[in-house]
């Protein structure tokens, strides 16, 4: 048996953090955006956004649609999962070059977005040609997403969407009893406040690759 030296111990710990996600690290997208507020998040919420190359989560979401024929038409055209009391959810987060790619499957429907730090201290999330920016707020250990802008991104061309035409996203992540479970709530509405769809539920995170 070979004795472990401080240098080999440090290497082992670094390898473990890279694969499992270091909830104390500030080198990921979310820690950089939040700054010192990162440490005020509940552990389960930090785990979902900690440093590490890959993170998987599984759970179930309750999916709801807004009322009205036009709303149902828009939601269906956008590929939103149908209403479900407990739609199975799988999430894979890959962190590459200062960005995070979120691959979600909700009720078998894919939802892929890319997130990165904006130049004005916001979190930017790209969904196809739509570019949302959010202010991140920590409140009682929970993480609140407050939408700031929405733009249509066509290559290098950025076209701000007029306020009266914007989609609006309200989202929150909070901790459950376990340090590896978090609860997510997302509501998408029109500029007038009409609900288009929402999903909410618990995710159990596994930081292994």
Phi, psi and omega per residue, in radians:
X1 nan 2.280 -3.129
X2 -1.648 2.264 -3.139
X3 -1.153 2.472 3.134
X4 -1.477 2.218 3.107
X5 -1.617 2.865 3.087
X6 -0.973 -0.640 -3.106
X7 -1.227 -0.714 3.128
X8 -1.241 -0.585 3.086
X9 -1.118 -0.735 3.125
X10 -1.108 -0.685 3.120
X11 -1.137 -0.727 3.121
X12 -1.098 -0.765 -3.140
X13 -1.119 -0.677 3.132
X14 -1.128 -0.696 3.122
X15 -1.127 -0.725 3.128
X16 -1.109 -0.704 3.138
X17 -1.150 -0.664 -3.108
X18 -1.139 -0.634 -3.109
X19 -1.517 -0.561 -3.050
X20 -1.718 -0.284 -3.121
X21 1.569 2.127 -3.105
X22 -1.742 1.902 -3.054
X23 -1.245 -0.188 3.110
X24 -1.696 -0.209 -3.086
X25 -1.227 2.612 3.081
X26 -2.045 0.472 -3.083
X27 -1.701 -0.074 3.124
X28 -1.482 3.098 -3.128
X29 -1.092 -0.885 -3.078
X30 -1.149 -0.776 3.069
X31 -1.025 -0.652 3.139
X32 -1.177 -0.699 -3.141
X33 -1.212 -0.707 -3.044
X34 -1.410 -0.479 -3.075
X35 1.151 -2.412 -3.089
X36 -1.139 -0.368 3.116
X37 -1.140 -0.310 3.091
X38 -0.922 -0.706 -3.061
X39 -1.310 -0.184 3.105
X40 -1.538 -0.111 3.094
X41 -1.274 2.572 3.013
X42 -1.087 2.600 -3.069
X43 -0.952 -0.716 -3.102
X44 -1.142 -0.602 3.115
X45 -1.261 -0.711 3.082
X46 -1.075 -0.659 -3.096
X47 -1.059 -0.623 -3.130
X48 -1.190 -0.297 -3.052
X49 -2.234 0.238 -3.082
X50 -1.298 2.917 3.115
X51 -1.140 2.664 -3.084
X52 2.440 2.600 -3.004
X53 -1.307 -0.509 -3.019
X54 -2.598 2.501 3.142
X55 -2.539 2.370 3.123
X56 -2.069 2.576 3.071
X57 -2.490 2.575 3.080
X58 -2.348 2.676 3.122
X59 3.060 -2.728 3.127
X60 -2.457 2.459 3.102
X61 -2.090 2.469 2.915
X62 -1.522 2.086 -3.093
X63 -1.856 2.250 3.119
X64 -2.247 2.542 3.070
X65 -1.937 2.678 3.052
X66 -1.271 3.016 -3.085
X67 -1.598 2.755 3.063
X68 1.840 2.540 -3.098
X69 -1.127 -0.714 -3.126
X70 -1.141 -0.715 3.108
X71 -1.067 -0.801 3.136
X72 -1.088 -0.651 3.123
X73 -1.136 -0.788 -3.139
X74 -1.121 -0.746 -3.116
X75 -1.142 -0.715 3.134
X76 -1.166 -0.714 3.140
X77 -1.125 -0.536 -3.130
X78 -1.406 -0.079 3.119
X79 1.357 0.391 3.126
X80 -1.219 2.429 3.111
X81 -1.002 2.585 3.111
X82 -1.153 2.809 3.106
X83 -0.971 2.450 -3.075
X84 -2.770 2.426 3.108
X85 -1.299 -0.522 -3.104
X86 -2.665 1.216 3.123
X87 -1.247 2.287 3.106
X88 -1.137 2.436 -3.064
X89 -2.219 2.360 2.985
X90 -2.284 2.358 -3.119
X91 -2.271 2.338 3.008
X92 -2.202 2.121 3.106
X93 -1.907 2.149 3.100
X94 -2.036 2.268 -3.090
X95 -1.928 2.029 -3.081
X96 -2.388 2.118 3.011
X97 0.999 0.753 3.096
X98 1.398 0.169 3.111
X99 -2.238 2.768 3.083
X100 -2.129 2.275 3.027
X101 -1.839 2.082 -3.117
X102 -1.757 1.983 3.082
X103 -1.845 1.851 -3.120
X104 -1.899 2.536 2.943
X105 -2.224 2.021 -3.111
X106 -2.084 1.949 -3.085
X107 1.063 0.516 3.140
X108 1.493 -0.068 3.128
X109 -1.683 2.215 -3.134
X110 -1.328 2.530 3.029
X111 -2.489 1.859 -3.057
X112 -2.026 2.216 3.090
X113 -2.352 2.882 3.086
X114 -2.177 2.377 -3.094
X115 -2.162 2.529 3.080
X116 -2.796 2.937 -3.122
X117 -1.370 2.271 3.095
X118 -1.418 2.853 -3.097
X119 -1.211 -0.333 -3.114
X120 -1.830 0.427 3.085
X121 1.392 0.278 3.113
X122 -1.783 2.977 2.963
X123 -1.694 2.215 3.115
X124 -1.802 2.370 3.070
X125 -2.248 2.172 3.135
X126 -1.781 2.246 3.044
X127 -2.239 1.698 -3.012
X128 1.057 -2.266 3.136
X129 -1.440 -0.081 -3.113
X130 -1.536 2.311 -3.109
X131 -2.147 1.832 3.116
X132 -1.670 2.556 2.969
X133 -2.205 2.478 -3.056
X134 -2.270 2.502 2.878
X135 -1.566 2.265 3.124
X136 -1.660 2.266 -3.094
X137 -2.211 2.286 3.061
X138 -1.729 2.167 -3.105
X139 -2.389 1.907 3.127
X140 1.066 0.561 -3.135
X141 1.568 -0.222 3.129
X142 -1.583 2.751 3.131
X143 -1.936 2.109 -3.109
X144 -1.931 2.345 3.104
X145 -1.804 2.051 3.111
X146 -1.941 1.976 -3.079
X147 -1.157 2.351 -3.133
X148 -1.879 -0.873 -3.111
X149 -2.480 2.861 2.993
X150 -2.451 2.275 -3.132
X151 -2.358 2.729 3.019
X152 -1.696 2.053 -3.070
X153 -1.794 1.988 3.119
X154 -2.101 1.584 -3.009
X155 1.140 -2.229 3.103
X156 -1.468 -0.144 -3.132
X157 -1.423 2.201 3.129
X158 -2.033 2.031 -3.111
X159 -1.952 1.903 3.109
X160 -1.068 2.363 3.100
X161 -1.450 2.217 3.122
X162 -0.980 2.542 -3.051
X163 -0.961 -0.665 -3.074
X164 -1.239 -0.233 -3.124
X165 -1.912 0.002 -3.024
X166 -1.296 2.541 2.811
X167 -1.426 2.557 -3.132
X168 -2.189 2.258 -3.118
X169 -1.953 2.206 2.977
X170 -1.976 2.230 -3.094
X171 -2.494 2.656 3.131
X172 -2.639 2.449 3.006
X173 -2.117 2.348 3.130
X174 -2.472 2.839 -3.079
X175 -1.507 2.549 2.956
X176 -1.746 -2.844 -3.067
X177 -1.179 -0.561 -3.099
X178 -1.557 2.638 3.115
X179 -1.358 -0.087 3.119
X180 -2.016 0.095 3.097
X181 -1.976 2.371 3.033
X182 -2.284 2.756 3.141
X183 -2.003 2.245 -3.082
X184 -1.988 2.395 3.025
X185 -2.273 2.204 3.111
X186 -2.320 2.237 3.066
X187 -2.199 2.275 3.128
X188 -2.035 2.167 -3.075
X189 -2.354 2.952 3.075
X190 -1.435 3.018 3.129
X191 -1.089 -0.455 3.135
X192 -1.465 -0.059 3.110
X193 1.673 0.078 3.122
X194 -1.327 2.188 -3.135
X195 -1.186 2.248 3.013
X196 -1.620 -0.940 3.066
X197 -2.833 2.863 3.088
X198 -2.587 2.735 2.968
X199 -2.540 2.570 -3.117
X200 -2.705 2.586 3.111
X201 2.856 -3.129 -3.055
X202 -1.701 2.510 3.072
X203 -2.169 2.322 3.014
X204 -1.805 2.169 -3.040
X205 -1.688 2.397 3.067
X206 -2.156 1.948 -3.047
X207 -1.461 0.018 3.070
X208 -1.273 2.704 -3.137
X209 -1.529 nan nan
